[in-house]
Amino acid sequence: MLEVKAKAPSFSLPDSNGNIVSLSDFVGKKVVLYFYPKDNTPGCTRQACAFRDNFDKFKDGDIVVIGISKDSEESHRKFAEKNDLPFILLSDTNLETIKAYGVWQEKTNFGNTAFGLVRASYIVDEEGAIEKVFKRAKPDTNAEDILKYLEKL
C-alpha cells in the first residue's frame, strides 16, 4: 500500500456512464479514493450507502468521493442506480490503478489463498499527495472515519 506523503498514482478510468475520469481533473480539491471488492455484495453495498448517506458532508467540504473496483461500467451503473449513489464509481477492469495503489493483495478465505482487492481508502490532498491511508477499511464505518479525520484538520 502507498504511504502518507507519497505522490498519488495518476489514473484515467471510465465511470459508470463511460466518461473518462482522471485524478488530475481534481487538482486543487481533496479526493477520497475508496477501493472496494465488488458491486452488490453486502459489505460493499453498506460501504457505498454510508458514503451516500454522508455525501452532503463531503460535498459541503468540497471533497470529491470516488469509488474504484474491478467491476464493469455496466455493473457500476446498475449498482449506482439501485442504491441512489451520487458520487463517482470508476471501473478498473485491467487492475492497473488497483495495483498502483497497492490494494491488489494475497487474501485467505476459508483456507484458500488467492489475490483480490483489499478494501482500503486514501485521502489525496489538493496537490496530489497521499494525505491519509485507511488500511483494511471497515464497510460500516469507513465514511464516518474519514469525516472524523477531516474534521480534526
Buried (B, 14 or more C-beta within 10 A) or exposed (E): BBEEEBEBBEBEBBBBEEEEBEBEEBEEEBBBBBBBBBBEBEBBBBBBBBBBEBBEBBEEEEBBBBBBBBBBBEBBBBBBEEBEBEBBBBBBBEEBBBBBBBBBEEEEEEEEEEEBBBBBBBBBBEEBBBBBBBEEBBBEBBBBBBBEEBEEE
